[in-house]
Amino acid sequence: MRKSTILLLFSSSCLLQLGGASCTTKQSPDEAAATERTGTAFLADDTPADDTPRSTASAGIGNFVKASKAATPAVVHIKTTYNAPADSDVAFGQAYGSPPGGSQAMGSGSGVLISGNGYIATNNHVVENATTITVVLPDNRQFAAELIGRDPNTDLALIKVKADNLPSIKLGNSDSVQVGEWVVAVGYPFSLNTTVTAGIVSAKARSIGIINRPSRNGNAGPTGNLGVESFIQTDAAINPGNSGGALVNTDGELIGINSAIASQTGSYAGYAFAIPVNLAKKVLGDLREYGAVKRGLLGVSFPSPTAEAQFLQQQGLQPGVVKGVYITGVLGNSAAAAAGLQEGDIIQRIDGMQLNSSAEFSERIARHRPGDVVKLTYLRDSKTRSTSATLKGEEAPATAKSNTDLDKIYTKLGASFSPLPSSLKQRLNLQAGVLVAAVRQGGFFDQIGIPSGTIIAFINGKSIQNPQDIDRALLSAQNGMIQMLAIAPDGSRVVFNFSLGA
């Protein structure tokens, strides 16, 4: 049987993964400790291969101690309970015949104190739909927590406990983080008390297509699915319970919030992902001030990270030679349109910072609010140009006055759909799905290798029962990101994104 890598966000009721969903919604309090959320850990081995002694500085031991002492007092254990009615199981799990849930579920994760008066950063998936949230400090003090706000688009949440003079962590600068530098992870894996582990940064601006999966009760994410993924990737081991914990540099400064892993088993397999703190600062600041995120939009579309390199090559461009984000479309009445951007432009810098990927571009735009002005440097007709754009806010989902908007989206997708035969539903034990009938050469489906015969089960968290459901889902997402959950003809379960804007 062929093994495939899966991407996981651990929740108290389900493992949401690239490749399906494995749910454990029926739990007693005694079983709760086994159902936890994600984080990171990797125990550094400072013993030389040839047994040659090394200095403390070169081995990094002293730095790990300093980082641990600075971070551990501010990392807390989060325990949650929530209702899991039998008819509100995870949508993706239902689509693939997973058994229904029931009764009350419990879970746990980690959080980071970012202020002395009780504000705590964590993951959205740690506290999503929780009926109660309890925070346990490293000194075993317990507090009931209030949910201040959540942002599914970045998998961040802000909660608060009523207490003062609490230890808090110093926020670092994720832009200055370098691939190869040592980092320390702190959290509560498997409900173990404060656990400190270490690894290195193995990549930056990583997109893994996991934001805005269907929630544990089947709810879709915000209209438009403006999910932002620009993770710091580490070789630190992530295990259930660490989600929402701290990723810190060797000075003990917070540089990321641990969120997800890539694994074949559901436990650590070498790849871990954290939300960069510079993005978290903006999102958490909005949640604290407004209770919701105010996101500035430029109004351009571009290839999703999974298809970016291949798309550039099809345009006759070498990704390693021409760095930047290729604009495939500009929304009317958008900030980009007002700034004079056009389809085919390649945005190379934003506020003077070189762009290397669309994931990095999305993150930098997401750090801004409506009304903020961003400076853009772009390439057009082999000439470098500059402009400024005043970002706009999110608008209500557009309703097409004709089929023009829908036709444009289908043209980009390069695919047509047909109802899923009942015999196939029964054979695969599916409750939802639409068949990809044909794929046009050069379209998005063709670019990322989605063949005809693929079954589309969900778009932006909404169950797809017929081709008309696809029409509605695409129209409602025309100002953001389309995320499709599907079954490929070989039986593998996949998630892929189609960006319509930022």
C-alpha positions in Angstrom: 0.0 0.0 0.0 1.5 3.3 -1.1 2.4 5.7 1.7 1.9 9.4 1.3 2.8 12.4 3.4 -0.1 14.1 5.2 -0.3 17.6 6.7 -1.8 17.8 10.2 -3.5 20.2 12.4 -4.4 18.4 15.7 -7.7 19.4 17.2 -9.4 18.0 20.3 -11.8 16.0 18.1 -10.0 15.3 14.8 -6.8 15.1 12.9 -7.3 17.4 9.8 -4.8 16.2 7.3 -3.8 16.4 3.7 -5.2 13.0 2.8 -8.3 12.7 4.8 -9.6 13.1 8.4 -9.3 10.8 11.3 -11.8 11.7 14.0 -12.0 10.7 17.7 -15.0 12.9 18.8 -16.4 10.5 21.4 -14.3 11.0 24.5 -14.5 10.6 28.3 -12.6 13.0 30.5 -10.1 10.2 31.1 -9.4 9.9 27.4 -9.0 13.7 26.9 -5.3 13.6 27.4 -4.9 11.4 24.3 -6.7 14.0 22.1 -4.5 17.0 21.9 -3.4 19.7 19.5 -0.2 20.4 17.6 3.2 22.0 18.4 6.8 21.4 17.9 9.8 19.7 19.5 13.2 18.4 18.5 15.9 17.4 21.0 19.2 18.7 19.9 22.1 16.3 20.1 25.3 18.2 21.0 27.6 15.2 21.1 30.1 15.4 18.3 30.2 12.3 15.9 33.9 11.9 16.7 33.5 12.5 20.4 35.7 15.6 20.1 34.8 18.1 22.9 33.2 21.3 21.7 32.8 24.6 23.4 29.5 25.5 25.0 29.1 28.4 22.5 29.7 26.3 19.4 27.4 23.5 20.6 24.6 26.0 21.5 24.0 24.5 24.9 24.3 27.8 26.8 22.0 29.5 24.3 19.3 26.8 24.7 19.4 27.3 28.5 19.0 31.0 28.1 16.2 30.6 25.7 14.4 28.1 27.9 14.6 30.2 31.0 13.2 33.2 29.1 10.4 31.3 27.4 9.1 28.6 29.6 7.4 30.8 32.3 5.3 32.4 29.6 4.1 29.2 27.8 0.8 27.9 29.2 -1.3 24.7 28.9 -4.8 25.2 27.4 -7.5 22.8 28.2 -10.8 22.9 26.3 -14.2 21.3 26.2 -16.8 21.6 23.5 -20.0 19.9 22.4 -19.8 17.4 19.6 -23.4 16.5 18.5 -23.8 13.3 16.5 -24.9 15.3 13.5 -22.1 17.8 13.5 -19.0 15.7 12.8 -16.1 17.0 10.7 -17.4 17.7 7.2 -14.4 16.2 5.4 -14.7 13.1 7.6 -18.4 12.8 6.7 -17.6 13.0 3.0 -15.3 10.0 3.3 -17.6 7.9 5.5 -16.0 8.5 8.9 -18.3 7.5 11.8 -20.4 10.2 13.4 -19.4 11.8 16.7 -21.4 12.4 19.8 -21.3 13.6 23.5 -18.8 16.1 24.9 -15.2 16.2 23.7 -12.2 17.5 25.4 -8.8 18.6 24.2 -5.6 20.5 25.0 -3.0 22.6 23.4 -0.5 25.3 24.3 -0.5 29.1 24.5 1.9 32.0 24.9 1.5 34.9 27.4 2.2 38.0 25.4 1.3 40.5 28.1 1.5 40.7 31.9 -2.2 41.3 32.2 -3.3 38.0 30.8 -3.4 38.1 27.0 -2.5 34.8 25.5 -1.8 33.9 21.9 -2.7 30.4 20.6 -3.9 28.7 17.5 -7.5 29.1 16.2 -7.8 25.3 16.0 -7.0 25.0 19.7 -10.0 27.0 20.9 -12.4 26.9 17.9 -15.9 26.2 19.1 -14.8 25.5 22.7 -17.5 25.9 25.3 -14.9 26.3 28.1 -11.3 27.3 28.0 -9.0 26.7 31.0 -5.4 28.0 31.2 -2.9 26.2 33.4 0.3 28.2 34.2 3.7 26.4 34.6 3.4 27.0 38.4 0.0 25.1 38.2 -2.2 28.1 38.8 -5.5 27.7 36.8 -7.7 30.4 35.3 -10.9 30.4 33.2 -10.1 32.1 30.0 -12.2 34.4 27.8 -12.0 34.2 24.0 -11.2 37.7 22.6 -11.2 36.7 19.0 -10.2 34.1 16.3 -8.8 34.4 12.8 -9.2 31.1 10.8 -7.4 32.7 7.9 -4.1 32.6 9.8 -5.0 29.9 12.5 -4.4 32.4 15.3 -6.6 33.2 18.3 -6.3 35.5 21.3 -7.7 34.6 24.8 -7.4 36.3 28.1 -7.3 35.4 31.8 -8.1 37.8 34.7 -4.7 38.2 36.3 -1.9 40.7 36.5 1.9 40.6 36.9 2.1 37.4 34.8 5.3 36.4 33.1 5.2 37.3 29.4 7.4 36.6 26.4 9.4 39.1 24.4 8.4 39.3 20.8 11.2 39.0 18.3 11.4 39.7 14.5 10.6 36.8 12.2 11.9 38.7 9.2 15.5 38.5 10.6 15.2 34.7 11.2 17.7 32.9 8.9 17.5 29.4 7.5 19.9 27.2 9.5 19.7 29.1 12.8 18.9 27.3 16.1 15.4 27.6 17.5 13.7 26.3 20.7 10.1 25.1 20.9 8.1 25.1 24.2 4.8 23.5 24.8 2.7 20.7 26.3 3.0 17.7 24.0 0.8 14.7 25.1 -0.2 16.8 28.2 3.3 16.6 29.5 4.3 19.5 31.7 6.3 22.3 30.1 8.5 20.6 27.5 11.5 22.3 25.8 13.1 21.0 22.6 15.3 22.4 19.9 16.0 22.3 16.2 16.9 24.6 13.3 15.0 26.7 10.8 14.9 24.6 7.6 12.8 27.0 5.4 10.8 30.2 5.4 7.6 31.4 3.7 6.4 27.8 3.4 2.8 27.2 2.2 1.3 23.7 2.9 -2.4 24.2 2.0 -3.8 23.5 5.4 -5.4 26.8 6.5 -9.2 27.0 6.4 -10.1 23.3 6.3 -13.7 22.6 7.3 -14.0 23.0 11.1 -14.9 20.2 13.5 -18.6 21.0 13.1 -18.5 21.3 9.3 -18.6 25.1 9.3 -16.9 26.9 6.3 -14.3 29.5 6.9 -14.9 33.2 6.2 -16.3 33.9 2.7 -13.5 34.3 0.2 -11.1 32.0 2.1 -8.3 34.6 2.4 -6.0 32.0 4.1 -2.5 33.2 4.6 0.3 30.6 4.8 3.9 31.7 5.1 5.2 29.3 7.7 8.6 29.1 9.3 9.6 25.4 8.8 11.8 23.7 11.3 13.1 20.2 11.8 11.7 20.4 15.3 9.4 17.5 16.3 5.7 18.5 16.6 3.4 16.2 18.6 -0.2 16.5 19.8 -0.6 19.1 22.5 2.1 21.6 21.3 -0.2 23.6 19.0 -0.2 27.3 20.0 3.1 27.0 21.8 6.2 29.1 21.3 9.0 28.9 18.8 11.8 31.1 20.1 15.3 32.1 19.0 18.3 31.5 21.2 17.7 34.8 23.0 14.3 33.5 24.1 12.4 35.9 21.8 9.2 34.7 20.3 9.6 34.2 16.5 6.6 31.9 15.8 3.5 30.2 17.0 3.7 26.4 16.4 0.8 25.2 14.3 1.2 22.1 12.1 3.3 19.1 10.9 3.9 17.0 7.9 3.7 13.3 8.8 2.8 9.8 7.6 1.7 8.7 11.1 0.2 11.7 13.0 3.4 12.1 15.1 6.7 13.8 14.5 8.3 12.9 11.2 10.8 15.7 10.7 8.8 18.7 9.4 7.1 21.3 11.6 5.5 24.7 10.8 5.1 27.9 12.8 3.2 31.1 12.1 5.8 34.0 11.9 5.5 36.4 14.8 5.5 39.5 12.5 2.2 38.3 11.0 1.0 37.3 14.5 1.7 40.8 15.9 -0.7 42.4 13.4 -3.4 39.7 13.7 -3.3 39.6 17.5 -3.2 43.4 17.7 -6.4 43.6 15.6 -8.1 40.9 17.7 -7.2 42.8 20.9 -8.4 46.2 19.6 -11.4 45.2 17.4 -12.2 41.6 18.2 -11.7 40.8 14.6 -9.0 41.1 11.9 -9.1 44.2 9.6 -7.2 43.0 6.5 -6.1 45.3 3.8 -6.5 43.9 0.2 -4.5 44.7 -2.9 -6.9 43.0 -5.3 -4.7 40.9 -7.5 -4.7 37.2 -8.3 -1.6 35.0 -8.8 -0.7 31.3 -9.1 -1.0 29.3 -5.8 2.4 28.3 -4.3 1.9 24.7 -5.5 1.7 25.8 -9.1 3.9 28.9 -9.0 7.1 27.6 -10.6 5.4 25.6 -13.2 3.2 28.6 -14.2 6.2 30.8 -14.6 7.9 28.3 -16.8 4.8 28.1 -19.0 5.0 31.9 -19.4 8.6 31.5 -20.7 10.1 32.7 -17.4 12.7 31.0 -15.2 11.7 31.2 -11.5 15.4 31.4 -10.5 16.1 34.2 -12.9 13.0 36.5 -12.6 12.1 36.6 -8.9 8.7 37.9 -7.9 4.9 37.3 -8.0 3.3 36.9 -11.4 -0.1 38.7 -11.6 -2.7 36.7 -13.4 -5.5 39.2 -12.9 -6.5 42.5 -11.3 -9.9 43.0 -9.7 -11.9 46.0 -10.9 -12.2 48.9 -8.4 -9.3 47.5 -6.4 -6.3 49.1 -4.9 -4.2 47.4 -7.5 -6.3 48.7 -10.4 -6.1 52.3 -8.9 -2.3 51.9 -8.7 -2.1 50.9 -12.4 -1.1 47.2 -12.0 -2.0 45.0 -14.9 -2.2 41.3 -15.7 1.3 40.0 -16.5 3.1 42.3 -14.2 5.6 40.7 -11.9 5.7 42.3 -8.4 9.3 42.0 -7.2 9.4 44.2 -4.1 6.9 45.4 -1.5 8.1 48.3 0.7 11.6 47.7 -0.5 11.7 44.0 0.5 12.5 41.4 -2.2 9.8 38.9 -2.9 10.7 35.3 -3.5 7.2 33.6 -3.5 3.5 34.3 -3.5 3.4 32.9 0.1 5.7 35.6 1.2 3.7 38.2 -0.8 0.4 37.2 0.9 2.0 37.4 4.3 3.3 40.9 3.8 0.0 42.2 2.4 -1.8 40.5 5.4 0.3 42.5 7.8 -1.5 45.7 6.7 -4.9 47.2 7.4 -7.3 48.9 5.0 -6.0 52.4 4.2 -2.4 51.5 4.6 -0.2 52.5 1.7 2.3 49.9 0.3 5.1 50.7 -2.2 5.4 48.2 -5.0 8.2 47.6 -7.5 7.2 45.5 -10.5 8.5 44.3 -13.8 6.5 45.0 -17.0 7.9 44.5 -20.5 11.3 43.8 -19.0 11.3 47.3 -17.4 11.3 47.9 -13.7 8.6 50.3 -12.5 7.3 51.5 -9.1 3.9 52.5 -7.8 2.1 52.9 -4.5 -1.3 51.3 -3.6 -3.7 52.2 -0.8 -5.2 48.9 0.4 -8.9 48.4 0.6 -11.0 46.4 3.1 -12.9 43.2 2.6 -16.2 43.6 0.8 -19.3 41.5 0.9 -19.2 38.6 -1.5 -19.9 39.8 -5.0 -23.0 38.5 -6.9 -22.5 38.1 -10.6 -25.0 40.1 -12.6 -24.3 37.7 -15.5 -22.3 34.6 -16.2 -19.3 36.7 -17.1 -17.5 36.4 -13.7 -18.2 32.7 -13.5 -16.9 32.2 -17.0 -13.7 33.9 -16.1 -13.1 31.7 -13.1 -13.8 28.5 -15.1 -11.4 29.7 -17.8 -8.7 30.0 -15.1 -9.5 26.6 -13.7 -9.6 25.0 -17.1 -12.0 22.3 -16.0 -15.6 21.2 -16.3 -17.7 19.1 -13.9 -20.4 16.5 -13.9 -22.6 14.8 -11.2 -21.0 12.0 -9.3 -22.6 8.6 -10.3 -24.5 6.9 -7.5 -22.6 3.7 -8.0 -19.3 5.5 -7.4 -20.6 7.2 -4.3 -21.6 3.8 -2.9 -18.3 2.1 -3.9 -16.2 4.8 -2.2 -18.7 5.4 0.7 -19.1 9.1 -0.2 -21.9 11.4 0.9 -20.8 14.3 -1.3 -18.8 15.0 -4.4 -18.7 16.1 -8.1 -16.6 14.5 -10.8 -14.0 16.5 -12.9 -15.3 15.6 -16.3 -12.6 17.3 -18.4 -9.4 19.3 -18.0 -8.2 21.9 -20.5 -4.5 22.1 -21.3 -2.9 25.2 -19.8 -5.6 25.8 -17.1 -4.9 25.7 -13.4 -6.0 22.0 -13.0 -3.6 21.0 -15.8 -0.8 23.1 -14.3 -0.8 21.3 -11.0 -1.7 17.9 -12.4 -5.3 17.4 -11.3 -6.7 14.9 -13.9 -10.2 14.2 -15.1 -11.8 11.6 -12.9 -10.9 13.5 -9.7 -13.7 13.9 -7.2 -14.2 17.4 -5.7 -15.9 17.0 -2.3 -15.5 20.4 -0.7 -14.7 24.0 -1.8 -13.8 26.4 1.0 -15.3 24.1 3.6 -18.7 23.7 1.9 -20.0 20.4 0.8 -20.3 20.0 -3.0 -23.3 17.9 -4.1 -23.7 19.0 -7.7 -22.1 21.2 -10.3 -24.4 24.1 -9.3 -22.8 24.0 -5.8 -19.4 24.6 -7.6 -20.9 27.6 -9.3 -22.0 29.1 -6.0 -18.8 28.3 -4.2 -16.6 29.8 -6.9 -18.7 33.0 -7.1 -18.6 33.5 -3.3 -14.8 33.2 -3.4 -14.0 35.4 -6.3 -12.2 37.9 -4.1 -10.0 35.4 -2.3 -8.6 31.9 -2.3 -10.4 28.8 -3.5 -9.5 25.7 -1.6 -10.7 22.3 -2.9 -10.7 19.0 -1.0 -10.7 16.1 -3.4 -10.1 12.4 -4.1 -7.7 11.7 -7.0 -8.4 8.8 -9.4 -5.7 6.7 -7.6 -7.7 7.1 -4.4 -5.4 9.6 -2.7 -7.0 12.5 -0.9 -5.6 15.9 -1.7 -6.1 19.6 -0.9 -5.1 22.3 -3.4 -5.5 26.0 -3.5 -6.4 28.4 -6.4 -5.6 32.0 -5.5 -8.0 34.7 -6.7 -6.6 37.6 -4.9 -4.7 39.2 -2.0 
